[in-house]
Amino acid sequence: MIPEEIRPVRSALYLPASNDRAIAKARTLPCDAVILDLEDAVAPEMKVAARAASVAAFGAGGFGRRLRVLRVNGIDTEWGADDLAAAARLNIDAVIAPKVDGPADVARYHAALSGAAPAVKLWVMIETCLAVGHLQAIADCATTTRLGGFVMGTNDLALEMRAAAMPDRANMLPILSLSLAAARSRGLIALDGVCNDFSDLERFRAEAEQGLALGFDGKTLIHPAQIEPCNAVFSPTSDEVDQARSISAAFALPENAGKGAIRLDGRMVERLHLLEAQRVLAMVEAIGGQTP
């Protein structure tokens, strides 16, 4: 079994839980995670039917190695409590909670999922200005709750901030970096926000590469066309794999046993680099040995 810390979450595809055909297709797509959405993607009059459809879809299974994730409506909405009660009974990997403002909200979602299997994680959307002011406090909830991930909600955040949509996301970079740092401090999964223009794959790839450079594990998607470039960007390159193998092999030599740093190919390599090399190799194994 792939350890949780290296389970790939390169591509997480949002799908309206009310769309049976899209869900059926998702079982064949190469995304790492399928997110059935009960919130933004579903009209109010379809919320109850969408919940029933998500229960049926996850009950039927067929998602293979893909992470199974449900995004519920906010806990204070008229649908939130029933969504969470349904989620607690499902055989899924994670529940996404929208518009979390601070630790108190995390605690409420955690309590609402008390009947869920211990392995079911809580991922929270970072998409409000209040959340930005409580990033570390939210991340710290991982020590006392089932919190397991941050998911960036850049669209809602930009709307609340009255921020312009910028192709290079320059106005979002400080928040993305701070969110990522908070998530990493508690070992959380961190997913970058969506790219709205699914017809412009060059722009998408540039945004994904930016997310990778910042340190995100992967990116949330709104269209199947984004999966392939997303997986390519967030997979280790051939050069990275070769370097990881070289570092791992060097530290495995008897003469390097117990050393904190060694000389390799004309440079100093420390044991922290060995840890990263091991992560890269584990990721390659987890994705089936494929590199771009």
C-alpha positions as CSV (number, residue, x, y, z in Angstrom):
1,M,0.0,0.0,0.0
2,I,1.3,3.5,-0.8
3,P,2.0,5.5,2.4
4,E,-0.3,8.5,2.7
5,E,2.5,11.0,2.6
6,I,3.5,9.9,-0.9
7,R,0.2,9.0,-2.3
8,P,-0.1,11.1,-5.5
9,V,-2.5,14.0,-5.5
10,R,-1.2,15.7,-8.7
11,S,-4.6,16.2,-10.3
12,A,-7.9,16.6,-8.4
13,L,-10.9,16.9,-10.7
14,Y,-14.0,18.6,-9.5
15,L,-17.2,17.1,-10.9
16,P,-20.8,18.1,-10.2
17,A,-22.3,15.3,-8.1
18,S,-25.5,15.7,-10.1
19,N,-23.9,14.8,-13.4
20,D,-24.1,11.0,-13.7
21,R,-22.3,10.9,-17.1
22,A,-19.4,12.9,-15.9
23,I,-19.0,10.7,-12.8
24,A,-19.1,7.6,-15.0
25,K,-16.4,9.1,-17.2
26,A,-14.3,10.0,-14.2
27,R,-13.8,6.3,-13.4
28,T,-11.8,6.1,-16.6
29,L,-9.7,9.3,-16.4
30,P,-6.1,9.4,-15.2
31,C,-6.7,12.0,-12.4
32,D,-5.3,11.2,-9.0
33,A,-8.4,12.4,-7.2
34,V,-12.1,12.6,-8.0
35,I,-14.0,15.4,-6.1
36,L,-17.7,15.0,-6.3
37,D,-19.0,18.5,-5.6
38,L,-22.2,19.3,-3.8
39,E,-21.4,23.0,-3.4
40,D,-20.5,25.5,-6.1
41,A,-21.2,23.2,-9.1
42,V,-24.8,22.3,-8.0
43,A,-27.8,24.6,-8.2
44,P,-29.9,25.0,-5.0
45,E,-32.8,23.0,-6.4
46,M,-30.5,20.1,-7.2
47,K,-28.6,19.9,-3.9
48,V,-30.7,17.0,-2.4
49,A,-30.6,15.0,-5.6
50,A,-26.9,15.6,-5.9
51,R,-26.3,14.3,-2.4
52,A,-28.2,11.1,-3.2
53,A,-26.2,10.7,-6.4
54,S,-22.9,11.1,-4.6
55,V,-23.9,8.4,-2.1
56,A,-24.9,6.1,-5.0
57,A,-21.7,6.8,-6.9
58,F,-19.3,6.2,-4.1
59,G,-21.3,3.2,-3.0
60,A,-21.0,1.7,-6.5
61,G,-17.2,2.2,-6.5
62,G,-15.1,1.7,-9.5
63,F,-12.8,4.6,-8.9
64,G,-9.7,2.4,-8.6
65,R,-6.6,4.0,-7.0
66,R,-8.1,7.5,-7.3
67,L,-8.7,9.3,-4.1
68,R,-12.5,9.6,-3.5
69,V,-13.4,13.1,-2.2
70,L,-16.7,14.8,-1.4
71,R,-17.0,18.6,-1.2
72,V,-20.0,19.4,1.0
73,N,-22.0,22.5,1.4
74,G,-21.1,24.8,4.2
75,I,-22.1,23.6,7.7
76,D,-24.3,26.6,8.3
77,T,-26.3,26.2,5.0
78,E,-29.6,24.3,4.9
79,W,-27.8,21.4,3.2
80,G,-24.6,21.2,5.3
81,A,-25.7,19.0,8.2
82,D,-27.3,16.4,5.9
83,D,-24.3,16.5,3.6
84,L,-21.9,15.8,6.5
85,A,-24.1,13.1,7.9
86,A,-24.1,11.4,4.5
87,A,-20.3,11.8,4.1
88,A,-19.7,10.2,7.5
89,R,-21.3,7.0,6.2
90,L,-19.4,6.8,2.9
91,N,-16.3,4.8,2.0
92,I,-14.2,7.8,0.9
93,D,-10.8,9.3,1.5
94,A,-11.6,12.9,2.3
95,V,-14.3,15.5,2.8
96,I,-13.7,19.1,1.6
97,A,-15.2,21.8,3.8
98,P,-15.8,25.2,2.1
99,K,-15.2,28.7,3.4
100,V,-13.5,27.7,6.7
101,D,-12.6,30.9,8.6
102,G,-10.6,29.6,11.5
103,P,-10.0,26.8,14.0
104,A,-13.6,26.9,15.4
105,D,-14.9,26.0,12.0
106,V,-12.5,23.1,11.7
107,A,-13.6,21.8,15.1
108,R,-17.3,21.9,14.0
109,Y,-16.6,19.9,10.8
110,H,-14.5,17.4,12.7
111,A,-17.3,16.9,15.2
112,A,-19.9,16.5,12.4
113,L,-17.7,13.7,11.0
114,S,-17.3,11.9,14.3
115,G,-19.0,8.8,12.9
116,A,-16.8,8.6,9.8
117,A,-14.0,6.0,9.6
118,P,-10.7,7.2,11.1
119,A,-9.0,7.1,7.7
120,V,-11.4,9.7,6.3
121,K,-9.6,13.1,6.2
122,L,-10.9,16.6,6.4
123,W,-9.6,19.0,3.8
124,V,-10.5,22.6,4.2
125,M,-10.9,25.3,1.5
126,I,-8.7,28.4,2.1
127,E,-10.9,30.9,0.3
128,T,-11.9,33.7,2.8
129,C,-10.0,36.7,4.1
130,L,-10.6,35.6,7.6
131,A,-8.9,32.2,6.8
132,V,-5.8,34.1,5.5
133,G,-5.5,35.7,8.9
134,H,-5.6,32.3,10.7
135,L,-3.6,30.0,8.4
136,Q,-1.3,28.7,11.1
137,A,-4.0,28.3,13.6
138,I,-6.1,26.3,11.1
139,A,-3.1,24.1,10.2
140,D,-2.5,23.5,13.9
141,C,-5.9,21.8,14.1
142,A,-4.2,18.8,12.5
143,T,-2.9,17.9,15.9
144,T,-6.4,17.4,17.4
145,T,-8.7,16.7,14.5
146,R,-8.8,14.7,11.3
147,L,-7.6,17.7,9.3
148,G,-5.4,16.4,6.4
149,G,-5.3,19.1,3.7
150,F,-5.5,22.6,2.5
151,V,-7.3,23.3,-0.8
152,M,-6.9,26.8,-2.2
153,G,-10.1,28.5,-3.3
154,T,-8.5,31.3,-5.3
155,N,-11.8,32.3,-7.1
156,D,-13.7,33.0,-3.9
157,L,-10.8,34.6,-2.3
158,A,-10.2,37.0,-5.2
159,L,-13.9,37.9,-5.2
160,E,-13.8,38.7,-1.5
161,M,-10.6,40.7,-1.8
162,R,-11.9,42.5,-4.9
163,A,-8.7,41.4,-6.6
164,A,-8.3,41.5,-10.3
165,A,-7.7,38.3,-12.3
166,M,-4.0,38.4,-13.2
167,P,-2.5,35.8,-15.6
168,D,0.6,35.5,-13.4
169,R,-1.4,35.5,-10.2
170,A,1.1,38.0,-8.7
171,N,-1.6,39.3,-6.3
172,M,-2.2,35.8,-5.0
173,L,1.4,34.6,-4.5
174,P,1.9,35.9,-0.9
175,I,-1.3,34.1,0.2
176,L,-0.4,30.9,-1.7
177,S,3.1,30.8,-0.1
178,L,1.8,31.5,3.4
179,S,-0.9,28.9,3.0
180,L,1.6,26.3,1.8
181,A,4.0,27.1,4.6
182,A,1.2,26.6,7.2
183,A,0.2,23.3,5.6
184,R,3.7,22.0,5.5
185,S,4.3,22.8,9.1
186,R,1.7,20.2,10.0
187,G,2.4,17.7,7.2
188,L,-0.8,18.5,5.3
189,I,-1.6,17.9,1.7
190,A,-1.7,21.2,-0.2
191,L,-3.6,21.7,-3.5
192,D,-3.4,24.7,-5.7
193,G,-6.6,26.4,-6.9
194,V,-8.3,26.0,-10.2
195,C,-7.5,27.6,-13.5
196,N,-10.8,28.8,-15.0
197,D,-9.8,28.9,-18.7
198,F,-9.8,25.2,-19.6
199,S,-9.4,26.0,-23.3
200,D,-6.0,27.6,-22.8
201,L,-3.8,24.7,-21.8
202,E,-0.6,26.8,-22.2
203,R,-1.8,29.2,-19.6
204,F,-2.9,26.2,-17.4
205,R,0.5,24.6,-17.7
206,A,2.3,27.8,-16.7
207,E,0.0,28.1,-13.7
208,A,0.6,24.5,-12.7
209,E,4.4,25.0,-13.0
210,Q,4.1,28.0,-10.8
211,G,2.2,25.9,-8.2
212,L,4.9,23.2,-8.4
213,A,7.6,25.8,-7.9
214,L,5.8,27.1,-4.8
215,G,5.7,23.6,-3.5
216,F,2.1,22.4,-3.9
217,D,1.4,18.7,-4.2
218,G,-1.0,19.2,-7.1
219,K,-3.8,21.3,-8.5
220,T,-7.6,21.2,-8.5
221,L,-9.1,21.0,-12.0
222,I,-12.4,21.8,-13.6
223,H,-12.1,20.0,-16.9
224,P,-10.6,16.6,-18.0
225,A,-8.4,18.3,-20.6
226,Q,-6.4,19.7,-17.7
227,I,-5.5,16.3,-16.3
228,E,-2.7,15.3,-18.6
229,P,-0.7,18.5,-18.4
230,C,-1.3,18.6,-14.7
231,N,0.1,15.1,-14.1
232,A,3.1,15.9,-16.3
233,V,4.0,19.0,-14.4
234,F,3.6,17.5,-10.9
235,S,5.5,14.3,-11.8
236,P,9.2,14.0,-11.2
237,T,11.3,14.6,-14.3
238,S,13.7,12.0,-15.6
239,D,16.6,14.2,-14.4
240,E,15.2,14.4,-11.0
241,V,14.7,10.6,-10.8
242,D,18.3,10.0,-12.0
243,Q,19.6,12.4,-9.4
244,A,17.4,10.8,-6.7
245,R,18.7,7.4,-7.5
246,S,22.3,8.6,-7.5
247,I,21.9,10.2,-4.1
248,S,20.1,7.2,-2.6
249,A,22.8,4.8,-4.0
250,A,25.6,7.0,-2.6
251,F,24.3,7.1,0.9
252,A,23.8,3.3,0.8
253,L,27.5,2.7,0.4
254,P,29.1,1.2,3.5
255,E,31.7,4.0,3.6
256,N,28.9,6.6,3.9
257,A,27.0,4.9,6.7
258,G,26.2,7.4,9.4
259,K,27.5,10.4,7.5
260,G,25.5,13.6,7.6
261,A,26.9,14.9,4.4
262,I,28.9,13.4,1.5
263,R,30.6,14.6,-1.7
264,L,28.8,13.6,-4.9
265,D,29.5,14.7,-8.4
266,G,31.5,17.7,-7.2
267,R,29.1,19.0,-4.6
268,M,28.1,18.4,-1.0
269,V,24.9,16.4,-0.5
270,E,23.3,16.2,3.0
271,R,20.9,13.7,4.5
272,L,18.0,16.1,4.0
273,H,18.7,15.6,0.2
274,L,18.4,11.9,0.8
275,L,15.0,12.3,2.3
276,E,13.9,14.3,-0.7
277,A,15.4,11.7,-3.0
278,Q,13.5,8.9,-1.2
279,R,10.3,10.9,-1.6
280,V,10.9,11.4,-5.4
281,L,11.6,7.6,-5.8
282,A,8.5,6.7,-3.8
283,M,6.4,9.1,-5.9
284,V,7.7,7.5,-9.1
285,E,6.8,4.1,-7.8
286,A,3.3,5.3,-6.7
287,I,2.5,6.7,-10.2
288,G,3.7,3.5,-11.9
289,G,7.2,4.4,-12.8
290,Q,6.1,7.1,-15.4
291,T,8.0,10.3,-15.8
292,P,7.5,13.2,-18.3
